[in-house]
Amino acid sequence: MARLLVLRSAPYHRSHLSATATFLLSHSKVQPHSASFPSTARRPLPLPLRVPARAIESSPGPTKQDPTPAAGEAQEPLTAAPAFEVEELGWGTQLAVKLRMLVAPPWKRVRKGSVLKMKLRGEISDQLKTRFSSGLSLPQICENFVKAAYDPRISGIYLHIEPLSCGWGKVDEIRRHIVDFKKSGKFVVGYMPVCGEKEYYLACACGELYAPPSAYVALFGLTVQQTFLRGVLEKVGIQPEIQRIGRYKSAGDQLARKSMSNEVREMLATLLDNIYGNWLDTISSKHGKKKEEIEEFINSGVYQVTRLKEEGWITDLLYDDEVMAMLKERVGQKDKKSLRMVDYSKYSRVSKWTLGLQGGGERIAVIRASGSITRTRSPLSGPSSGIIAEQLIEKIRTVRESEKYKAVILRIDSPGGDALASDLMWREIRLLADSKPVVASMSDVAASGGYYMAMAAPVIVAERLTLTGSIGVVTGKFCLQKLYERIDFNKEIISKGRYAELNAADQRPLRPDEAELFEKSAQNAYALFRDKAAMSRSMSVDQMETVAQGRVWSGQDAASRGLVDSLGGFSQALAIAKQKANIPQDRKVQLVEISKPSPTLPEILSGIGGSLLGVDRAMKGVLQDITSLNGVQARMDGILFGRSEDFSGENQLFLLVKDIINYFD
C-alpha cells in the first residue's frame, strides 16, 4: 500500500522526459486559481530606452537594422564585439606576471612548455564550478582558452572531444573560442574517438583533427523527437487533465496526447531546419565546398572513419599515444618520458590576475541564472538546483543598490519553470535596468520562464541556435478514478465552497464548471505573460500574439521577429554592456561573478570520495521536483535533438512506467 500512496494525483508541472516521472510520483498540489501573476502596477515602472530589433553578429561588420522600427524607439545602433586579438603586454606587466608565476602555490603552478589538455564530454553547465564540483563549466572552459592564449608556459591545446549532451548555443560559444585561440599562433589539436554531427561541428574548428582507426562514426543527419505517454497512462487508469495555452505550446503533450499536433510538427520542423542548415553552412565553409556536396556526403551514410580521412574531414588516423608522441616532438620534448601537460581542472585554478588579465577599474556584474525556475529553496536544494527566485532576487537587489557596478550582464540558460517566480524576477530585473544598463545573454535555452526573465532587460543577446520564446503556460492534474477502481481504493472528501475540490478531488474528473475555471485560470496567466512581453519588447499585444502562442524560436528567427536584439555570445553581450555604460571598447573591465558558488560539505565529500553520501542523482532530482514545484508553469517542453540512439533518459522513464504497470497486473 505504501507504493499506492505515492501515486497520488499531482498537477502537471513540467514536461522534460526525465522529469515526467515526477507526475507519477508526486503528491504535491497545485492552486491554479491563485497562480496568476501578481500585479506590478503599484508603482509605474518606466520602460527602459529600447533599441530596434536587429540581428547583429558577434564579429565586426555593419549592423543590420530593422527597416521599420517601432515608434519612439532609440535609433542608437548596437555595437558588435571587437575581433579577438592577443595583445602584447607591457614590460611592467610582463615582469609582474613572471614574479606571480614564481610565487604561485603548487596547485596553481604550470611548467613551461606544457600542453593544456581538456576533455569535453557530456553535459556542460553555464554556471561556475567549485574545485570540488564534478562536470564541466562553460565559463571556465572559455576562460581557459583565453588564459592559454596569453600564458607563455602553454605551448598549445590538446582537445579531446567526446559525445556532447549540451545544446548548440554552448557548442557555438566554445567553437568561437577555439577559432580565437588559433590567432595566438599556438596549436590546437583535436582528438575525436566518437564522431557525431555535434562533435564534428566543434572539432573541425581545431587546426588539426585526429581520430583512432577504430573510431565510432555516425554522420547520418539530425532528428527531433517527441514521445507520448497518454496511451500508457490510460492502461494504468490515469487520466491527465492538462491546460496548455498557446497553439505551439508542446509542454503537456507528452501526457495529454497520443501523437504530435500539426502546430508542434511545424515548429519542430522549422527548428530542425535552422540547426541542420547552420550545420551545413559551417561545414561547407570549413571545407570550401558547396552545401549540396556536404549534404550528399551525409546522405550516403557515413559510418567509416576512413571515409573522413579520404574526404579530408580529419587530418589522420592516430591513436591517443601517437598524437601525444607527435606533440612531444613538436614542443621539443622528444627525449622526455611523457608529454608535459596540465589538465582542465588544474588550469581552471590559474587566476587571470597571475597572467595580467585581471581587467581595469570599471566593474561589470555578471549574474548567472541556469536551470529550472522555482520560487523558494527546498530541503533538497543544492548549489546546482536551478534558479531559486528568492536567492536570485537577493543578488539582483545587491547589485542594484551598489554603485560600484557600471553595468550588468544577466546570463540565462533556462527552459523556465514556476510562473510566479518568473514574474517576481522580471520585476526585480526591470528595477535593476532602471538604475544601470542590463544586457540579457542567452546560452542554450532561454524559453518560457527563461524568456520571461530576459525580456525584462532592455537588450537581449542570443546565439543563432539558442532556443527561446515559448511564451505560453501549462498547468494540469491527474484523474485517478479508473486506477482507484482497479485496485479497489476509495477516497471521500467533505468540502465547503463550490470549487474547494478543484485540486483535492483526484478520484473523479473535473465537473464542467470546474474545467471552465481551470481553463480560465491558465488563460489569465497566459494573457499576463503575453501582455508583459509586448510591453517589454515595445510591441502591441496583437504583434506579440503572432510570435507568442507558446512557439519556440531559434535565436536567429527570434531576432528577425523582435524577440531578440543581437546575435552572439558572451563577448557580444559584454561589448553592448560597455557601450551602454559609456566604456570604450578597448578598455579592459573587471567582470565580477555575483553568482560564484562556494563549496558545500556534500560537494567536498563527493569530490573526495565519489559516492560517499550514497545519494542517487536522478532520484534526488525527482524528489526535489516534488518538493519545490507548484502552480502554473511557464516552461518549454523537453525537445530532443540528436541521433536516434540517444534515449537513455526515455528508457529510464519507460522502465518506471513498465514497473508501475507490472505492479498492478
C-alpha positions as CSV (number, residue, x, y, z in Angstrom):
1,M,0.0,0.0,0.0
2,A,3.0,2.3,0.5
3,R,3.6,2.4,-3.2
4,L,0.0,3.2,-3.8
5,L,0.0,6.2,-1.6
6,V,3.0,7.6,-3.5
7,L,0.9,7.5,-6.7
8,R,-1.4,10.3,-5.7
9,S,-2.6,12.8,-8.3
10,A,-0.4,15.7,-9.0
11,P,-0.7,18.8,-11.1
12,Y,1.3,19.0,-14.2
13,H,4.5,20.8,-13.5
14,R,6.9,20.2,-16.3
15,S,7.5,18.3,-19.4
16,H,11.1,17.2,-19.6
17,L,11.3,13.5,-20.4
18,S,13.4,12.7,-17.4
19,A,11.1,14.7,-15.2
20,T,7.8,13.1,-16.3
21,A,8.4,10.5,-13.5
22,T,7.6,13.4,-11.2
23,F,3.9,13.3,-12.3
24,L,3.7,9.6,-11.4
25,L,5.4,10.0,-8.0
26,S,4.4,13.5,-6.8
27,H,1.9,14.1,-4.1
28,S,2.0,17.9,-4.2
29,K,-1.0,20.0,-5.0
30,V,-1.4,23.0,-7.3
31,Q,-3.6,26.0,-6.8
32,P,-4.4,27.2,-10.4
33,H,-6.9,29.7,-9.3
34,S,-4.2,31.5,-7.2
35,A,-1.4,31.1,-9.7
36,S,-1.9,34.2,-11.8
37,F,0.9,36.6,-11.7
38,P,0.9,39.3,-9.1
39,S,0.1,42.8,-10.1
40,T,3.2,45.0,-10.6
41,A,1.1,48.2,-11.1
42,R,1.6,49.7,-7.7
43,R,4.4,51.9,-9.0
44,P,4.6,52.7,-12.7
45,L,8.0,51.5,-14.0
46,P,9.3,53.5,-16.8
47,L,10.2,51.4,-19.9
48,P,14.0,51.4,-20.4
49,L,15.1,53.1,-23.6
50,R,15.0,50.4,-26.3
51,V,16.9,49.8,-29.5
52,P,15.1,48.5,-32.6
53,A,15.2,44.7,-33.0
54,R,18.1,43.7,-35.2
55,A,20.4,40.8,-35.7
56,I,24.0,41.8,-35.0
57,E,26.6,39.1,-35.3
58,S,29.4,38.9,-32.7
59,S,32.0,39.6,-35.4
60,P,33.0,43.1,-36.7
61,G,30.9,44.4,-39.5
62,P,28.0,46.7,-40.3
63,T,24.9,46.3,-38.2
64,K,21.6,45.2,-39.8
65,Q,18.7,47.3,-38.6
66,D,15.1,46.7,-38.7
67,P,13.7,48.8,-41.6
68,T,10.6,49.6,-39.7
69,P,11.4,50.3,-36.0
70,A,8.5,50.9,-33.6
71,A,7.6,54.5,-32.9
72,G,9.5,56.0,-30.0
73,E,12.4,53.5,-30.1
74,A,16.0,54.8,-29.8
75,Q,18.0,54.7,-33.0
76,E,21.4,54.1,-31.5
77,P,22.9,51.1,-33.3
78,L,24.2,48.3,-31.1
79,T,27.9,47.7,-31.3
80,A,29.5,44.4,-32.4
81,A,32.1,42.6,-30.3
82,P,35.6,43.5,-31.4
83,A,37.6,40.7,-33.0
84,F,39.8,38.8,-30.5
85,E,43.4,39.7,-30.6
86,V,46.3,38.7,-28.4
87,E,47.7,42.0,-27.2
88,E,51.3,42.3,-26.2
89,L,51.6,43.1,-22.5
90,G,53.7,46.0,-21.4
91,W,57.2,45.3,-19.9
92,G,56.0,46.1,-16.4
93,T,53.1,43.7,-16.7
94,Q,55.3,41.0,-18.1
95,L,57.7,41.4,-15.2
96,A,54.8,41.2,-12.7
97,V,53.5,38.1,-14.5
98,K,56.9,36.4,-14.1
99,L,57.0,37.2,-10.4
100,R,53.5,35.9,-9.8
101,M,54.3,32.7,-11.6
102,L,57.3,32.2,-9.4
103,V,55.4,32.7,-6.1
104,A,52.3,30.8,-7.2
105,P,51.2,27.9,-4.9
106,P,51.9,24.4,-6.1
107,W,48.4,23.7,-7.2
108,K,48.5,26.8,-9.5
109,R,51.9,26.2,-11.0
110,V,52.3,25.2,-14.6
111,R,55.6,24.1,-16.1
112,K,57.0,25.9,-19.1
113,G,56.3,24.1,-22.4
114,S,53.1,22.5,-21.1
115,V,50.2,21.4,-23.3
116,L,46.7,22.2,-21.9
117,K,44.6,19.1,-22.2
118,M,40.8,19.5,-22.0
119,K,38.2,16.7,-22.3
120,L,34.9,18.0,-23.5
121,R,32.1,15.5,-23.0
122,G,28.6,15.1,-21.6
123,E,26.8,18.0,-20.0
124,I,28.4,21.4,-19.8
125,S,27.0,23.8,-17.2
126,D,26.7,27.6,-17.8
127,Q,27.5,28.1,-14.1
128,L,30.9,28.4,-12.5
129,K,32.1,25.3,-10.6
130,T,34.0,24.9,-7.4
131,R,37.1,22.8,-7.4
132,F,35.1,20.0,-5.6
133,S,32.2,20.1,-8.2
134,S,32.1,17.5,-10.9
135,G,31.4,18.3,-14.5
136,L,32.4,21.0,-17.0
137,S,31.7,24.7,-16.8
138,L,31.3,26.8,-19.9
139,P,32.7,30.0,-18.4
140,Q,35.7,28.1,-17.1
141,I,36.3,26.4,-20.5
142,C,36.1,29.7,-22.3
143,E,38.4,31.4,-19.8
144,N,40.9,28.6,-20.1
145,F,41.2,29.3,-23.8
146,V,41.8,33.0,-23.2
147,K,44.4,32.4,-20.4
148,A,46.2,29.8,-22.6
149,A,46.4,32.2,-25.5
150,Y,48.4,34.6,-23.2
151,D,50.2,32.1,-20.9
152,P,53.9,31.8,-22.0
153,R,54.0,28.4,-20.3
154,I,51.4,26.9,-22.6
155,S,52.6,25.7,-26.0
156,G,49.2,24.6,-27.3
157,I,45.9,22.8,-26.5
158,Y,45.1,19.2,-26.9
159,L,41.3,18.9,-27.1
160,H,39.6,15.5,-26.5
161,I,36.0,15.7,-27.8
162,E,33.6,13.0,-26.7
163,P,29.8,12.8,-27.2
164,L,28.3,16.0,-26.0
165,S,24.9,16.5,-24.2
166,C,24.8,20.3,-24.3
167,G,22.9,22.4,-26.7
168,W,24.1,24.2,-29.8
169,G,24.4,27.5,-28.1
170,K,27.2,26.3,-25.9
171,V,28.8,24.5,-28.7
172,D,28.9,27.7,-30.8
173,E,30.4,29.6,-27.8
174,I,33.2,27.0,-27.4
175,R,33.8,26.9,-31.2
176,R,34.2,30.6,-31.2
177,H,36.9,30.4,-28.6
178,I,38.8,27.7,-30.5
179,V,38.9,29.9,-33.5
180,D,40.0,32.9,-31.4
181,F,42.7,30.8,-29.7
182,K,44.3,29.9,-33.0
183,K,45.0,33.6,-33.5
184,S,47.6,33.4,-30.8
185,G,49.8,31.3,-33.1
186,K,49.7,28.3,-30.8
187,F,48.4,25.0,-32.0
188,V,45.1,23.4,-31.0
189,V,44.9,19.7,-31.8
190,G,41.6,17.8,-31.6
191,Y,41.1,14.1,-30.9
192,M,37.7,12.6,-31.6
193,P,37.1,8.9,-30.8
194,V,33.3,9.2,-31.3
195,C,32.1,11.3,-34.2
196,G,28.5,12.6,-34.5
197,E,27.2,15.8,-36.0
198,K,27.6,17.9,-32.9
199,E,31.1,16.6,-32.1
200,Y,32.4,17.2,-35.6
201,Y,30.8,20.6,-35.7
202,L,33.0,21.6,-32.7
203,A,36.1,19.5,-33.6
204,C,36.5,20.8,-37.1
205,A,37.4,24.2,-35.7
206,C,40.7,22.8,-34.5
207,G,43.8,23.3,-36.5
208,E,44.3,19.6,-36.7
209,L,41.9,16.8,-36.1
210,Y,42.7,13.1,-35.4
211,A,40.7,10.0,-34.7
212,P,41.6,6.4,-33.8
213,P,41.4,3.9,-36.6
214,S,38.5,2.2,-34.7
215,A,36.6,5.4,-34.1
216,Y,32.8,5.3,-34.0
217,V,31.4,7.4,-36.7
218,A,27.7,8.1,-37.2
219,L,27.1,11.1,-39.6
220,F,23.6,10.3,-40.7
221,G,21.8,13.6,-40.1
222,L,19.8,15.1,-37.3
223,T,16.4,14.2,-35.8
224,V,13.9,15.8,-33.5
225,Q,11.7,13.6,-31.4
226,Q,8.7,13.8,-29.1
227,T,7.3,10.9,-27.1
228,F,3.7,10.5,-25.8
229,L,2.5,8.7,-22.7
230,R,-1.3,9.2,-22.9
231,G,-1.9,5.6,-24.0
232,V,0.4,4.2,-21.4
233,L,-1.3,6.2,-18.6
234,E,-4.7,5.1,-19.8
235,K,-3.6,1.5,-19.4
236,V,-3.0,2.0,-15.7
237,G,-6.1,4.1,-15.2
238,I,-4.6,7.6,-15.1
239,Q,-6.3,10.4,-17.0
240,P,-4.3,13.6,-17.4
241,E,-6.3,16.9,-17.3
242,I,-4.0,19.4,-18.9
243,Q,-4.5,23.0,-19.8
244,R,-1.7,24.4,-22.1
245,I,-2.3,27.8,-23.5
246,G,-0.7,28.5,-26.9
247,R,-1.2,26.6,-30.2
248,Y,2.5,25.7,-30.2
249,K,2.9,25.0,-26.5
250,S,4.1,21.4,-26.5
251,A,4.6,21.2,-22.8
252,G,1.9,18.8,-21.6
253,D,1.5,17.0,-24.9
254,Q,3.5,14.0,-23.7
255,L,0.8,13.3,-21.1
256,A,-2.3,14.7,-22.9
257,R,-1.8,13.5,-26.4
258,K,-1.0,10.3,-28.3
259,S,0.6,12.0,-31.3
260,M,2.2,15.2,-32.4
261,S,-0.1,18.2,-33.3
262,N,0.3,19.9,-36.7
263,E,1.4,23.1,-35.0
264,V,4.1,21.4,-32.9
265,R,5.2,19.5,-36.0
266,E,5.6,22.8,-37.9
267,M,7.5,24.4,-35.1
268,L,9.9,21.4,-34.6
269,A,10.5,21.1,-38.3
270,T,11.4,24.8,-38.5
271,L,13.9,24.5,-35.6
272,L,15.4,21.4,-37.2
273,D,15.8,23.2,-40.5
274,N,17.6,26.0,-38.7
275,I,20.0,23.7,-36.9
276,Y,20.7,21.5,-39.9
277,G,21.1,24.5,-42.2
278,N,23.6,26.1,-39.8
279,W,25.5,22.8,-39.6
280,L,25.7,22.5,-43.4
281,D,26.7,26.2,-43.8
282,T,29.5,25.8,-41.2
283,I,30.9,22.5,-42.5
284,S,30.8,23.6,-46.2
285,S,32.6,26.9,-45.3
286,K,35.2,24.9,-43.4
287,H,35.9,22.6,-46.3
288,G,35.4,25.1,-49.1
289,K,32.6,23.0,-50.7
290,K,29.0,23.6,-51.6
291,K,26.3,22.8,-49.2
292,E,24.9,20.3,-51.7
293,E,28.2,18.4,-51.7
294,I,28.2,18.1,-47.9
295,E,24.6,17.0,-47.8
296,E,25.2,14.4,-50.4
297,F,28.1,13.1,-48.4
298,I,26.0,12.8,-45.2
299,N,23.1,11.2,-47.1
300,S,25.4,8.4,-48.2
301,G,25.5,7.3,-44.6
302,V,29.0,7.9,-43.1
303,Y,30.0,5.3,-40.6
304,Q,33.6,4.5,-41.6
305,V,36.3,6.8,-40.2
306,T,38.5,6.0,-43.2
307,R,36.0,8.0,-45.3
308,L,36.5,11.0,-43.2
309,K,40.3,10.8,-43.9
310,E,39.8,10.2,-47.6
311,E,37.5,13.3,-47.9
312,G,39.8,15.5,-45.9
313,W,37.4,15.8,-42.9
314,I,40.1,14.8,-40.5
315,T,43.9,15.1,-40.6
316,D,44.9,11.5,-39.9
317,L,44.1,8.3,-38.1
318,L,46.2,8.0,-35.0
319,Y,45.7,6.6,-31.5
320,D,45.9,8.9,-28.5
321,D,49.5,7.8,-27.6
322,E,50.6,8.5,-31.2
323,V,49.2,12.0,-31.1
324,M,50.9,12.7,-27.8
325,A,54.2,11.4,-29.2
326,M,53.8,13.8,-32.1
327,L,53.1,16.7,-29.8
328,K,56.2,15.8,-27.7
329,E,58.3,16.2,-30.7
330,R,56.5,19.5,-31.7
331,V,57.1,21.1,-28.3
332,G,60.7,19.9,-28.1
333,Q,60.2,17.2,-25.5
334,K,61.1,14.2,-27.7
335,D,63.6,12.9,-25.1
336,K,61.1,13.2,-22.2
337,K,59.3,10.2,-20.8
338,S,55.9,11.7,-21.2
339,L,54.4,14.9,-22.6
340,R,54.3,17.8,-20.2
341,M,50.6,18.5,-19.7
342,V,48.2,20.4,-17.5
343,D,44.6,19.3,-17.3
344,Y,41.3,21.3,-17.4
345,S,40.7,21.1,-13.6
346,K,44.2,22.3,-12.5
347,Y,44.4,25.1,-15.2
348,S,41.0,26.4,-14.1
349,R,42.6,27.3,-10.8
350,V,45.1,29.5,-12.5
351,S,43.8,33.1,-12.0
352,K,43.6,35.7,-14.7
353,W,45.5,38.0,-12.3
354,T,48.5,35.8,-12.5
355,L,48.7,36.3,-16.2
356,G,48.0,40.1,-16.1
357,L,44.4,39.7,-17.4
358,Q,42.5,40.9,-14.4
359,G,40.9,43.8,-16.1
360,G,40.7,47.5,-15.3
361,G,38.9,49.7,-12.8
362,E,35.3,49.7,-14.1
363,R,33.3,46.7,-12.9
364,I,30.5,44.9,-14.7
365,A,28.5,42.4,-12.7
366,V,27.7,39.0,-14.2
367,I,24.6,37.3,-12.8
368,R,24.1,33.7,-13.9
369,A,20.7,32.0,-13.9
370,S,20.7,28.4,-15.0
371,G,18.3,25.5,-14.7
372,S,14.6,25.2,-13.9
373,I,12.9,28.0,-12.1
374,T,11.4,27.6,-8.6
375,R,10.3,30.3,-6.2
376,T,11.7,29.1,-2.9
377,R,14.5,26.8,-1.7
378,S,13.5,23.3,-0.9
379,P,15.2,21.0,1.7
380,L,16.9,19.1,-1.2
381,S,18.1,22.2,-3.0
382,G,21.9,22.4,-3.6
383,P,24.2,24.8,-5.4
384,S,23.1,23.3,-8.7
385,S,19.4,23.2,-8.0
386,G,18.5,25.5,-10.8
387,I,17.2,29.1,-10.4
388,I,15.7,29.7,-7.0
389,A,13.9,33.1,-7.3
390,E,14.3,34.3,-3.7
391,Q,18.1,33.8,-3.9
392,L,18.5,35.4,-7.3
393,I,16.3,38.4,-6.3
394,E,18.7,39.0,-3.3
395,K,21.7,39.1,-5.7
396,I,19.8,41.4,-8.1
397,R,19.0,43.8,-5.3
398,T,22.6,43.7,-4.0
399,V,23.8,44.8,-7.5
400,R,21.1,47.4,-7.9
401,E,21.9,49.0,-4.6
402,S,25.7,49.0,-5.2
403,E,27.3,52.0,-7.0
404,K,30.5,50.1,-7.9
405,Y,28.9,48.2,-10.9
406,K,28.7,50.2,-14.2
407,A,26.5,47.6,-16.0
408,V,25.1,44.1,-15.6
409,I,25.1,41.0,-17.8
410,L,22.3,38.6,-17.0
411,R,23.4,35.2,-18.3
412,I,20.4,32.9,-18.8
413,D,20.3,29.2,-19.5
414,S,16.8,28.0,-18.5
415,P,13.7,26.3,-20.0
416,G,11.5,28.1,-17.5
417,G,9.5,26.8,-14.5
418,D,7.3,28.4,-11.9
419,A,5.3,31.3,-13.5
420,L,5.0,33.3,-10.3
421,A,8.8,33.0,-9.6
422,S,9.5,34.2,-13.2
423,D,7.3,37.2,-12.7
424,L,8.9,38.2,-9.4
425,M,12.3,38.1,-11.0
426,W,11.0,40.0,-14.0
427,R,10.0,42.8,-11.7
428,E,13.4,42.9,-10.0
429,I,15.3,42.9,-13.3
430,R,13.2,45.8,-14.5
431,L,14.0,47.7,-11.4
432,L,17.7,46.9,-11.9
433,A,17.5,48.1,-15.5
434,D,16.1,51.3,-14.2
435,S,19.3,52.0,-12.3
436,K,22.0,50.8,-14.6
437,P,22.5,49.1,-18.1
438,V,21.4,45.5,-18.2
439,V,22.1,43.1,-21.0
440,A,20.5,39.6,-21.1
441,S,22.8,37.0,-22.7
442,M,21.2,33.7,-23.6
443,S,23.0,30.4,-23.7
444,D,21.5,27.1,-24.9
445,V,17.9,28.0,-23.9
446,A,16.0,30.9,-22.5
447,A,12.5,29.9,-23.2
448,S,9.1,30.4,-21.5
449,G,10.0,31.4,-17.9
450,G,13.6,31.9,-19.1
451,Y,12.5,34.3,-21.7
452,Y,10.2,36.0,-19.1
453,M,13.4,36.9,-17.2
454,A,15.3,38.0,-20.3
455,M,12.6,40.3,-21.6
456,A,13.0,42.5,-18.6
457,A,16.3,43.6,-19.9
458,P,16.5,46.5,-22.4
459,V,18.8,44.5,-24.7
460,I,18.7,40.7,-25.3
461,V,21.6,38.8,-27.0
462,A,21.2,35.2,-28.2
463,E,23.2,32.6,-30.1
464,R,21.9,31.8,-33.5
465,L,20.7,28.4,-32.3
466,T,19.5,29.4,-28.8
467,L,16.0,28.0,-28.1
468,T,13.9,30.9,-26.9
469,G,10.4,32.4,-26.9
470,S,7.8,29.8,-25.9
471,I,5.6,32.5,-24.5
472,G,2.8,30.3,-23.0
473,V,1.8,28.5,-19.9
474,V,0.7,25.0,-18.8
475,T,-1.0,23.5,-15.8
476,G,-2.8,20.3,-15.1
477,K,-3.7,17.5,-12.7
478,F,-4.4,13.8,-12.9
479,C,-7.7,12.0,-12.5
480,L,-7.1,8.6,-10.9
481,Q,-10.7,7.3,-10.9
482,K,-10.1,4.2,-13.0
483,L,-6.9,3.4,-11.2
484,Y,-8.6,3.6,-7.9
485,E,-11.4,1.4,-9.2
486,R,-8.9,-1.1,-10.5
487,I,-7.2,-1.5,-7.2
488,D,-10.4,-1.1,-5.1
489,F,-9.2,2.1,-3.4
490,N,-11.7,4.6,-2.1
491,K,-11.4,8.3,-1.4
492,E,-14.1,10.6,0.0
493,I,-13.9,14.4,0.5
494,I,-16.0,16.7,2.6
495,S,-15.8,20.3,1.4
496,K,-17.2,23.8,1.7
497,G,-17.1,26.1,-1.3
498,R,-18.1,25.5,-4.9
499,Y,-14.6,24.9,-6.1
500,A,-13.0,23.6,-3.0
501,E,-12.4,20.2,-4.5
502,L,-10.8,21.6,-7.7
503,N,-7.3,20.4,-6.6
504,A,-8.2,17.8,-4.0
505,A,-10.5,15.6,-6.0
506,D,-8.4,13.2,-7.9
507,Q,-10.9,10.3,-7.6
508,R,-13.2,11.9,-10.2
509,P,-12.9,14.0,-13.4
510,L,-13.4,17.8,-13.2
511,R,-17.0,19.0,-13.4
512,P,-17.8,21.2,-16.4
513,D,-17.8,24.3,-14.2
514,E,-14.5,23.3,-12.6
515,A,-12.9,22.6,-16.0
516,E,-14.1,26.0,-17.2
517,L,-12.5,27.7,-14.1
518,F,-9.3,25.6,-14.6
519,E,-9.0,26.9,-18.2
520,K,-9.8,30.5,-17.3
521,S,-7.0,30.4,-14.7
522,A,-4.5,29.3,-17.3
523,Q,-5.8,31.8,-19.9
524,N,-5.4,34.6,-17.4
525,A,-1.8,33.6,-16.7
526,Y,-1.0,33.4,-20.4
527,A,-2.6,36.9,-21.1
528,L,-0.5,38.4,-18.3
529,F,2.7,36.8,-19.7
530,R,1.9,37.9,-23.3
531,D,0.9,41.4,-22.4
532,K,4.1,41.9,-20.3
533,A,6.2,40.5,-23.1
534,A,4.5,43.0,-25.5
535,M,5.2,45.9,-23.2
536,S,8.8,44.8,-22.5
537,R,9.6,44.4,-26.2
538,S,7.8,47.7,-27.3
539,M,5.2,45.8,-29.3
540,S,1.4,45.9,-29.5
541,V,-0.4,42.9,-27.9
542,D,-1.6,41.8,-31.4
543,Q,2.0,41.9,-32.7
544,M,3.2,39.8,-29.7
545,E,0.4,37.4,-30.2
546,T,1.7,36.5,-33.6
547,V,5.1,35.4,-32.2
548,A,3.8,34.0,-28.8
549,Q,1.3,31.1,-28.6
550,G,3.9,29.0,-26.9
551,R,6.1,28.8,-30.0
552,V,9.8,28.1,-29.6
553,W,12.1,30.0,-31.9
554,S,15.8,29.7,-32.7
555,G,17.9,32.8,-31.8
556,Q,18.2,33.9,-35.4
557,D,14.4,33.6,-36.1
558,A,13.7,35.4,-32.7
559,A,15.9,38.3,-33.8
560,S,14.1,38.8,-37.1
561,R,10.8,38.9,-35.1
562,G,11.8,41.4,-32.5
563,L,12.2,39.0,-29.6
564,V,16.0,39.3,-29.6
565,D,18.2,42.4,-30.3
566,S,21.5,40.9,-31.2
567,L,23.2,37.6,-32.2
568,G,26.3,36.4,-30.5
569,G,27.8,35.0,-27.3
570,F,29.0,36.4,-24.0
571,S,31.6,38.7,-25.7
572,Q,28.8,40.4,-27.7
573,A,26.8,41.0,-24.5
574,L,30.0,42.4,-22.9
575,A,30.5,44.8,-25.9
576,I,26.9,46.1,-25.7
577,A,27.2,46.4,-21.9
578,K,30.3,48.6,-22.3
579,Q,28.5,50.7,-25.0
580,K,25.5,51.3,-22.7
581,A,27.8,52.2,-19.8
582,N,29.9,54.6,-22.0
583,I,33.0,52.5,-21.5
584,P,35.4,52.5,-24.5
585,Q,35.5,49.1,-26.2
586,D,39.3,48.9,-26.0
587,R,39.3,49.5,-22.3
588,K,39.6,46.4,-20.0
589,V,36.9,46.0,-17.4
590,Q,36.7,43.8,-14.3
591,L,33.9,41.1,-14.6
592,V,32.5,40.3,-11.2
593,E,30.7,37.0,-10.9
594,I,27.8,37.6,-8.5
595,S,26.6,34.0,-8.5
596,K,30.0,32.5,-7.9
597,P,29.4,29.4,-5.8
598,S,31.1,28.3,-2.6
599,P,31.9,24.6,-2.0
600,T,29.4,22.8,0.3
601,L,30.1,19.9,2.5
602,P,28.3,17.4,0.2
603,E,30.3,18.7,-2.8
604,I,33.5,18.3,-0.9
605,L,32.7,14.8,0.2
606,S,31.5,13.8,-3.2
607,G,34.6,15.3,-4.8
608,I,36.9,13.4,-2.4
609,G,35.0,10.1,-2.2
610,G,32.8,9.9,-5.3
611,S,29.6,8.5,-4.0
612,L,30.3,8.6,-0.3
613,L,26.9,10.0,0.5
614,G,25.1,7.3,-1.5
615,V,22.6,9.8,-3.0
616,D,21.4,8.8,-6.4
617,R,21.5,12.0,-8.6
618,A,18.4,11.1,-10.6
619,M,16.3,10.2,-7.6
620,K,17.4,13.4,-5.8
621,G,16.3,15.4,-8.9
622,V,12.8,13.8,-8.8
623,L,12.4,14.3,-5.1
624,Q,13.5,18.0,-5.5
625,D,10.9,18.4,-8.2
626,I,8.2,17.0,-5.9
627,T,9.1,19.3,-3.0
628,S,9.7,22.6,-4.9
629,L,7.3,22.9,-7.8
630,N,3.7,24.1,-7.7
631,G,1.5,26.4,-9.6
632,V,1.1,27.4,-13.2
633,Q,4.3,26.6,-15.1
634,A,5.9,28.8,-17.8
635,R,8.3,26.3,-19.3
636,M,9.4,24.8,-22.5
637,D,9.0,21.2,-23.4
638,G,12.0,19.0,-23.4
639,I,12.8,18.9,-27.1
640,L,15.2,16.2,-28.1
641,F,17.6,17.0,-30.9
642,G,20.1,14.3,-31.8
643,R,20.7,10.8,-33.1
644,S,18.2,8.0,-32.8
645,E,20.2,6.1,-30.2
646,D,20.1,9.0,-27.7
647,F,17.3,7.6,-25.5
648,S,18.8,7.0,-22.1
649,G,16.5,9.3,-20.2
650,E,13.5,8.0,-22.0
651,N,14.5,4.4,-21.3
652,Q,14.5,5.1,-17.6
653,L,11.1,6.7,-17.8
654,F,9.5,3.8,-19.7
655,L,11.1,1.4,-17.3
656,L,9.5,3.2,-14.5
657,V,6.1,3.1,-16.2
658,K,6.6,-0.5,-17.0
659,D,7.3,-1.3,-13.4
660,I,4.1,0.5,-12.3
661,I,2.0,-1.5,-14.9
662,N,3.6,-4.7,-13.8
663,Y,2.9,-3.9,-10.1
664,F,-0.8,-3.6,-10.8
665,D,-1.2,-6.5,-13.2
